[in-house]
Amino acid sequence: MSDKVITRFAPSPTGYLHIGGARTALFNWLYARHTNGTMLLRIEDTDRERSTDAATAAILEGLTWLGLTWEGEAVSQFERAPRHSEVAEELVRMGKAYYCYATPEELNEMRETARAEGRPPRYDGRWRDRDPSEAPAGVKPAIRIKAPTEGETVVNDSVQGEVRFPNKDLDDFIILRSDGNPTYMHAVVVDDHDMGVTQIIRGDDHLTNAARQTVIYDAMGWDVPQMAHIPLIHGSDGAKLSKRHGALGVEAYRAMGYLPAALLNYLARLGWSHGDDEVMSMDDMISWFDIVDVNKGAARFDFQKLEALNGIYMRKMDDAELLDIFIATLPYLENGAPILAGLNEKTKAQLLAAMPGLKERAKTLVELADGAAFLFAQRPLALDEKAASLVGEKPRTVLSGAFDALKDVNDWSAASTESAIREFATRSELKLGAVAQPLRAALTGRATSPGVFDVLAVLGREESLARISDQID
């Protein structure tokens, strides 16, 4: 085995890249970066009935959106079937595996007998030592590994510690089916060995597979990679993660307006931590991350924490950088279409100018789009219910006065408009809020928005006066 660390992420393309898979990919990626190693990608598409090209594309797109890059081309497990078959036949030649001619009926009968006797259903080894000359004519055999029958198989796990499996529980499992297709258990071992994988980092639901896979490594005389079985993610209520908890594909998180950097930071903190650090840059995570520091216990996924962290990332981000990410994400946001349709050089400049005020009030890009909608609204603005209640008879009089005060402002800015409105409020013996609220409603169609003077500055003199005038009439 090489001294260089080689990790791998090996998803099955039966659906999107779900959030648990994204965290497994992240841990593999971080560990590879931390040790100056590399991460490889393998698509475990041997289950032909459930594997789809669309799912493979979604997984690649999800990893790319998160920025979790891999070395070289993605390997297709299915395309390596001839190699899996070759190793299985080699094990037979070495006397470490054998042809099994048991029929489905016989296997069923074994299971029934075992159940009746209160034993776990296992293959009874009936072809293990039989002479090949007894093989029935015209029957295609499966190939089974000769599993050790005594002692224990030990898995030294970086996260779980030393895990021991009694060998009597590891029956002679199939490595090559009678139709010539490898089993998952066998294909994984051959691929990891051929790809030079030194560390296997995956969910702890694979821990029992680790013992069986170790049997195949030992039979071939191959080095067993260092294994690390990381705990699964649970919902905030402690139950196994499901759709309602957030067990969604990463593309759903993009549509909900989360930033890739914030999502990665949040996922890294699920099951791993570095002191009390909550907000970590990518460089921090790479330098701090070590697989042995991952907790044994399941981590809990909490949407509120993710949302709060995302808000921190948005506020910390440079306005121009946030604008670029926002524009790139608009096609995926449920409320992104009107903004996308209205984008041009002028509105882009307005968005950039409004960004400081917008990002203060938003925790996701969906909320950011919601806050920015006023820039793209068509006149006359449709007021929402709360805004409409702020522009009644009396406020219209206030709006008229505000209109006259603003009309005389020539050097238009947040400061100059604020000074004109404050002067008008004082002269009319009105509180500033009594002027600002109807003004905000007239300018944005909403009762909440960035600061009203920032809104005036971003919309500009002509558009601001036209919107106020629409509401007076």
N, C-alpha and C positions, 0 to 999 in steps of 0.2 A: 504494500500500500504506500502511496506517495506521502511525503511529509506535508505537501500542500493540502489545505482543507478544501474539499469539494463537497458542497451540499447540493440537494436537488429538491425541487418542488414538483410533485407528481399528481396533479388533479385528474379526476375522471370526467370526461366531457359529457356528462349526463344532464347538465344544467349550467346555470351561471356560476361565476366565481363567487361563492357565498362568503359571508364575513369571517367565518371560522377558517376557511381556506385562505383568505387574504392574510389573516394573522399568521398562519403556518408559513405562508410564502415570505412574509415580513421577517419572521424569526430566522428562516433559512438565509435570507438575503443579508440581514444584519450580522449574523454569525460569520458568513462568508466575508463580508466587508471588514468586520472587526479583526479577522485573522489574515487579511490579505489573500483570501482564497477566492473561489468562484462558485456561483450558483448555476446549476443546470436546470433545464425544464424538460419534463417528460409528460406526454399526454397518455394517460393509461386508458387507451381506447380498445381494449380487448373485448369488452362487452359490446358486441356489434349491434345488438338490438336496441340498446339504450344510448349508445354514443352517437352524437350528431356533429356535423361540421359547424352548425350554428353555435353550439355550446363551446366548441373549441375556439371559435372566433371570439365569443363573448369573454372567455377566460383570458385570451391573449390581450384583448382590448382592456379588460379590467386591470390586469397587471401593468399594462403600459400607462393607463390613466394614473395609477398609483405611483408610477415611476420605479417599479420593482423590475429591473432589467435582468436578463439572464444571458449566459455566455453561449454563443453559437446558435444553431438551429434548434427548435423544439423537436424532441425525439418522439416518434410515434411508436408506442409499444406494439401495436398490432402488426406493424411492418417488420418487426423483429421476430415474428413467430417461427421462421425457419431456424433461427439461432436457439430459441427456447427448446425446440424439438431436438436439436442436435445435442444439447447438454443433457436432456432427459435420457436420450439413447446412450450417451457416454456413461451416465450413472448406472444404466443396466449392464453395460459391458464391464464396468468396474465392480459389479456385484453389490452396488449400494442401492439399487432400485430393481424393480422386477415388473414383468408384464402380469396384469391381473385380468382374468377373463370372467369375473363374477358378473352375472346378469342383473339387470335392475330388480328382477323378482327376488333373486337371492339376497341382494342388498336390503331390500324391503323386509324380508324375512328376518335378517340379522337384527335390524332395528327393532322390529316387533318383539323378538325374543329378549333382547336386552332390556326393553321397556318393561316387559312382563316380569323380568327378574330384578327389576329396580336398578339396573346398571345404565350408565350413559350410553346412548346408541353409538357404537363404534364398529368399524370394519374389523372382522375377526382374523385377518391375516391368512386366509385359507390358501392364497396363491404364493405366499411369501417364499416357501421352500419347495414348491412342487417342481417337478421336472418339466421343462418346456415341451417335451414330447407329449405331455398329457393335454396340451392345448386343444380345445375343440376346433374343428375345421370351420373356416369361413367366419370366425368371430374376430372382430378387431379389438385388441386389448387396450386397456388404459395402462399408464405406467404409474406405479406407486413407489414412494421412497421407503427404504427400510429404516424406520424410525427406531432409535434406541429404546429398549423395553425396560431397562433398569436405570436406576440413578436419577439424576436431574439435569435439565438444561438450564443454564444460568445466563440471564441477560443482565449485563452491567450497564445500567441506564444512567445517563447524566442528570436526569431530572428525578426519576423514580427510585434511584439507588439500585441495589442488587435485588433482582427479582428471580425467584426460583420456580421452575415448572417441573413437577414430577413427570418423568418420561412415560410412565404407564398411561398418562392422559393424552399423549401425542400418538394417535394411531398412525398406521401407514397411509398417510394422506396421498391423494392423487396429485401428480405434478403435470401429467400430460393426459388429456381426455382421450377416449377411444376415437373421437373424430379428428384427433391430431392437434387440437387446440390446447395451449398451455393453460394451467390454472393461474389465477392472479398471484397466488403464493409463490409459485415457481418463477413466473415472468419477472416479478419484482426483483428477486435475488439475482437472476442472470443479468438484468439491465443494470442494477446498481453496481455489480461487479465489473461489467464491461465498460460502464461509464466512469469507473474509477472513483465512485462515491466513497468518501471517508466518514461522513457524518450523516446519519438519517434522523431528521427532525420532523416529527409528524404527530398527529393527535393520539392521545392515550387509548383511543378505541382500537388502535393497532397493536397494543401491547401483547395480547395473546398470539397475534401473528408472528411477533418477534421470535418466539421460541421455535415455531415451525420453520421460519426462515433460517434460523441459526442451524437447524438440522441439515438444511440443504447446503449452506456454506461449508459446514464441517465435512459433509460427504464429498464435496468437490475439493476439499483442502484449501479453500479460499479464506482470506482474512475477513472476519466479521466487522463491518463498519461500526463506529461508535454510535450507539443509538440514544435518542432523547425523545421520550414520549411526553408531549406537553398536554396539560389538562384541557378539557373541552371548555367552551364558553357557555355559561348558563345565563338565563334571564335575570332581571333584577329581583324576581321572587325566588330565585334559587332552583327553579325547574330547568330542564334541558332547553337550550335555546330553540325557540320556534319562531314562525313568521311574526306573531304578535309582539315578540320581544325585539325583533330586529334581525332575525335570521334571513336576511334578504341578500340578493346579489349586490355586488359593489355598485353596479350601475344604478341601483335604487338610491344609494347614498349620494351619487352624483346628482340625480334628479331632485333629491331633497335639499340640494344646495350646500353640501359639505365640501370643504377644501381637502384635496388629497393629503396635504401635509398634516392637517389637523386630524384626519381620520387615522393616518399612520401613527401619529403621536398617541392617540387614544388607544389604538390596538396594541401598541407596544406596552402600554401600561396595564393591559389585561393579562395578569399572570406574571408580570415582571416589573420591577421598580428599581429606581436608583435614588435611595434616600427619600427625601420629601419632594423631589423634583416632579412637578406636574407638566410643565411646558418644556419640551425638549426639542432642540433643533436636530436635523438629520445627522449632523456631525457629532452632536452629543451622543445620540443613540448608538451610532457606530462605535464611538470610542468606549462607551460604558457597557454595551451589551455583552453578556456572556451567558451561554445556554445553561450553565450550572446554577445560575441565579434565578432561573424560572421556578415559580412555586409549584408544589405538587397538587394543591387544591384547585378546584374549578374557579374561574374568574367570572364576575357578574357584569353583564352588559347593561349600561345605564344611559338611555338616550339623553337625559337632562345633562349629564356630565359631558357627553360628546358635544352637545349643543353649546354649552358654556365654553368649552375649550375652543370650539370653532369660532365663536364670537371673539375670543382673545386673539386668535390667529388673524382674523379679519381686521381688528383694530390695530394690531402690530404691523400689518403689511403695508408696504409702500403703496400709495394711492394708484399710481400708474400700473403697478404689477397686479394689484387687485382688479383694476379695470380690465386688464388683458384676460385674466382668468374668468372674470364675470362674463365678458363678451363670448369667450370660447364655450362657456357652459350654458349660455342662453338657449340653444336649441333643445337642451335636455330639461329645462325648467318648465313646470306647468304654466307659469305666468310669464314666460320669456318671449313669446311670439310678438306681442305688440312692440316691445322694446327693440327686438331684432328687426322688425319691419321699419321702425323709425330711425334706425342708426345711420348717421352720416357724419361728416367731419364736424359740423356744428354741434349736433347732439352729443357726439363723443366728447367734445371739449366741455360741454355743459355737465355731462356725467362726471368727468374728472374733477371739475370745479365743485360739484356737489358731494363728491366722495367722502370728504372728512365728516360732514354732517350725516350722510347716509349710513356709513359704517358704524358710527357710534350707536345707532338704533337697531342694528341688525345682528342676528346671531348666525344666519344662514344666507346663502345667495338668493334663496326664494324670498326671504324678508327684504333683502337688498333690492330685488326687482320690484317688490311691492312698494318700497319706499321711493324708488326712482320713477314709478309709473306716472307721476304728475308731470314729469318733463316731456312725456310722449303723449299726453292726453290731448284730444282734439277739442277745440272751442266750438260751441260753448260747453264748458265742463259739466259732466253729470256729477252732482254732489251726492256723496253717500248720506245715509239717514242722519248720522250725527252732525255732519257738516251742514246739511240743509237746515237743521234746527238752530245753527249758529248764525244763519243769514235770514233772520226774520225781518219784520217791518222796521223796528228800531235800529238793529244793526245795519240796515241798508242806509240809514241816515249817516251812521258812523262811517260806512264804506264810502259814501259820497264825500265826506269830509277828508277821509284818508286819501281818496283819489285826487282831490284838489291839492292836498299837501304834497303828494308824490309827483304830481304833474309838473311842479315847478323845480324838481330836482334835475339838474343837468349832468353833473358828474356822478353817474349812477354807480353805487357800490353798496355793500352791506352797511358800511358806516354812515354814508350820506342818507340812505333811506331810513336808517334807524333814527338818526337825529331829526329828520323831518317828521316822522311818526310820533316820536316822544314830545316834540314841540306841540304838535296838533293835540295830543292827548292832554297835555298840561293846560293848553289854552281852552280845551273843551271840558276841563275838569273830569276827565275819564281816567280810569286805571289803564295802564298799558295793555293788560290782558283783554280788556273790553274792546280794544282796537285790534290787537294781534289775532284774537280768535276768529272773528269774521273774515279778517284779511287772509289768514291761513286757509280757511274754508274756500274762499273765492279763488285763491291762487292754485290750490292743489286738489280741491274736491274732497278733502279729508279733514278730520279733526286733529290728526297727528301728522307731523312731518318734521324734517330738519328745521332748524331755527328759521323763523319767518323772514328775517332780513337776509339770511343766506339764500333762501328760496327766491326772494326778489332779485338778488344779485345774479343768481344762476339763470333765471328766466330772462333777465334783461328788461330794459325800460318798456319797450314796445309791447312785448307779450304780457308783461305784468299788468300794465295799464288796461290792455284789451280784456284780460280775464276779470279784472275788478269791475270794469265797465259792464261786462256781460251780466254780472250779478246785480248791479244797481238797476239795470233795465229789466 
